[in-house]
Every structure is written in C-alpha cells, then in structure tokens.
Amino acid sequence: MKNNIYFIMMALAVLSIGVMGCKQQPKVETPAEDTVVVEQECPYLATIEAYLTNELAKNYAPGAVCIPAYSVVGIDDADEADIKVWGDWWVYNYDIYGDDTLRTVSGGNHPGLMHLAKAEEGYTVTSFEQTEDGAGNMESAKRIFGEKYDAFAAVNGDQKVKDSVRAARIVKYVKDEDLPYTKLQDLGMEPVDLPL
C-alpha cells in the first residue's frame, strides 16, 4: 500500500507540470534536491518516442508493447536544422499478463543528446549522441551534457525519480490508448497498481 501511494504521489506530481512552450521549461525539485526539466507537451517528443520505440527498442527482447520513459534536461531549438534535446532516455518492452498487467520483458538506458530537424511534416531525428558504456561513461556524459550534466546526474542517479517518471509515462500511454492495464510487474517482483 505504501509503495502504491508513493507511485500515485510521484506520478501526479510529474503529470501536473504544464509546459509553457519549449524554450523555457518548468523545473521540478527532485528527491536529490537538484532540478530537472520535465516535459509533458512539446512538439519534439512524439518524434523522439518513435525513435526510441522503432530504433532502440529493437535491440532488446521484444514485447507486446514498448513504452519509453524519459526525463528531458535541456532543449536548444534556436536552429530548426539542428534542434538539440538532452535527456535520460529509457526503453521498456512489456508483455501482457492476464487481463490487466504489463509485465516487463526487457529494456535499457540510453542517456544522451537527440539531434532533430524540422521536416515537411513534423520533425525527424537526424542523429543521437549516446553516452558510452563502462569506463568512458562519466567522461562521455560530461562531454555530451555539458552545463546540463548536474541536472542529468540528479535524475539518472535517483531511482525514485526514475520510477515516478516511468509510472507517469505508462499511465499516459494506458490512458491515451484506452487500455485496461492497471498493474505493472517487473522481473522477480510482485505486481504493483499503476497510479490511474
């Protein structure tokens, strides 16, 4: 019950943040007492979600559905030919268990910088600068995120923030698609109620 209340409170906090355009984003206090940009409505996110789902998710064991989760920590859209969106990008593939449960099959973390360009209809991802795995991870993250590194490190290093953002993205997906899923189950864990 305590875990469900935590998910509900964090998801409501994430979902209640409005967007005042994409140039100046609202900031949210994280449990690590740092700030991070949280996006809800922005014209670039549909393109980025499609890239995560269609390009990155295929590198993992497939599921019935892919629901990306992400925290955007910076946007520079001054140049429509090279729009930059820095974020902590996650890919999660899920199978359907029973009538109401999304069960995690696979997924992974891909922090970095998405480069987009304005296209005839909407936007397109032109390239993706991703942090390195292993020994080069921190150095590459500092290079890619630059002055946004502290905001990235705050959200990437805080499991509570990641869990709340993930829960909010699942809830949004379930509601947008009008699906009957009410629970989430990770490998080796008991199902938890989604904060619907």
N, C-alpha and C positions, 0 to 999 in steps of 0.2 A: 504494500500500500504506500509506504514512504517513497519507494522508487517511482511509483506511478505519479504521485503528487509532484515530485521533483521534475519529471518529464513534462507534466502539464504546465507547471510554472515557467520552465525554461522555454518551452515551445511557444507559449503565449507571449512571452517577452520578445522572442525573435520575430513572431508573426505580427506583433503590434507596431513594429517600427515601420513608419511610412518612408517613402522616398521623395525627396524634394529635388527631382531632376537627377542626372547622373554626374554632374560636375562637382557638386558639394554634397557629400553623403553624410547621413547622421552617424554618430558614434555611440557605441554601447559599452557600458562597463562590463568587463569580463570578470570571472571569479579571481583571475590573476591580477586584478586591479590595473590592467592595461586597457587600451581602447582598440577597437577593431571596427572597420566598416562592415555593416550588414546590409545586404541588398535584398529588396523584395520585388521591386518593379524597375526594370531597366531594359532598354531595347537589345542589349548585347547578350543577356542571359539565355534566351532561347537558343541562340546560335552556339553558345558555349555548352549548354546542356546537350545539344545534338552532337557536338564534337565528343564530349565525354562518353555519351551513350554509344555512338556509332564507331568511334575510332579507338578510344582507350578501353572500353568495356570488353571488346572482343579479345583482349589479351588475357582474359580471365575465364574460368569455367562459366559457361552460360547458365542463365536462369530464365524464368518465365518473363521477368521484367527487370529493367535496370533503372534505378533511381539515384542519380548523382546527388551528392551533398557538397556544399562549398561555403566558404567564407571569403568574400571579396575584401581585400585590404587596401585596394587603391585602383583608381581609374585615371587615365590620361587620354581624353578623346579630342584633344586640340587638332589632331591631324586625322581626317577621315580615312586616309590611305594607310594609316598605322595607328589604330586605336589600341591602347595597352590596358589590359585588365589583369592585375596581380591577384592571386588567390591561393587558398588552400583547397585544392580540388580533390574530391573523393569519388570513387566509382563503387557502387554496390549492386550486385546481381542477386535477385531473390527468386525463390520458387514459392509456389502457393501450397500451403499445408492446410488440409481441411477446408473449411468454408471461409475462414476469417483470419488466417495467419500468414504473414510474409516471413519466410524462413531464409536467412542469409546463406547464399551459396558461395560467394566469392567477392573480392573487391580489393581495392588498394588506394593508396595516397599518391597524388601527383601534384605537389606544390609547384607553382611557377608563374610564368607570365604568358598570357594569351595575347597574341597579336591578331587583330581583326581589321578588316577593311569594309567600307560601305560598298555594297553590291547593288545590282539593279533592283532587287527586292530584298531588303533587309541587310544582313551582314554575312561575312564569311570569315572563318578562322584561316589566316594565312600562314601562321607558324606558332609553335608552342615551345617556349624555353622552360625546361623542366629541371628541377634540382637533381643533382647526381645522387646515386645510392652510395652507401658505405662511407669511406674515409673522406670523400670530397663533398659530402652533403652540406655541411655548415658553410664551407667556403663558397660553394655554388649558390646557396640560398642567400648569403650576404651580397654576392655579386648581382644576382637577379632581382632581389627585392630592394636593395639599396637602402634609402631612408625609410622604407616601409618594413624593413626587417623586424623591428621590435614588435610591430602590430602582428606580423605573420607569426613570429615566435610565440607571442602570447596566445593566439588561438590554436596554433599547431601543438603547443605543449600543454594544453588544458583539456583533459578528457571530458570534463563536464560541459565545456563549451561545444566540443565536437559532437557529443551525444545529443545536446539540445538542438543544435543546427540540423543534425541528421534527422531527428524526430520531426522537426518542423517541416523539412523537405518531404518526408514520407507523408505526413498529414496533408500537405498541399497537393501532392500527387494523387493521393487517395480521393480527396475531395474534388479535385479538378476532373478526374476520370470517373467519378461517381462509382467507386469500387467498394465492396463490402468488407474490406480488411480492417480489422480492429486491433490486431496484435502483431508484435514483432518478436522474432525468435532468432537469436544469434547462436552459433555453434556451441553446444555444450551448456547452454543457458536455458532457463525456463522462459516461456513466452511472457512478454510484458504488454500491458494495454497501451495502445497509442493514444496520445492526448487529443482525441477527436472532439 
